[in-house]
């Protein structure tokens, strides 16, 4: 019985959205389950997929909170 945990940031993928939609999450669950079926021959009905949404203030990159890291990566206007 495979258990797959997917961590995604709690950010929208389209303007005005603050998190992944139910449809996007369903597509992730379907896609991961199908991948395990195709590669490992694990039945889809015995595959568990957990989606963990992480608030942006709870992760970082390059030694910085992600918001500060992203601000440094944006091109500076003259």
C-alpha positions, 0 to 999 in steps of 0.5 A: 500500500503506497502512501505518497505525500505531496507538499505544495505551497499555499499559493494560488496558481491563478490570479485571485486564488490563494491556494490550489483548487479542489480540481488541481488537487484531484488532478495531482491525486489522479496523476500520482496514483496512475504513475504508481500503477504504471511504474510499480504496478500498484493498484490505484485503490490501494494508493493513498495520496496526502497533499500538505499545503505549506504557508509561505511564511513556513519555508525558505530558500537560500537562507531566507524566508521565501518572500525575501528570497523572491524579492531579491530575485526580481529584476530591479527597475532603474 
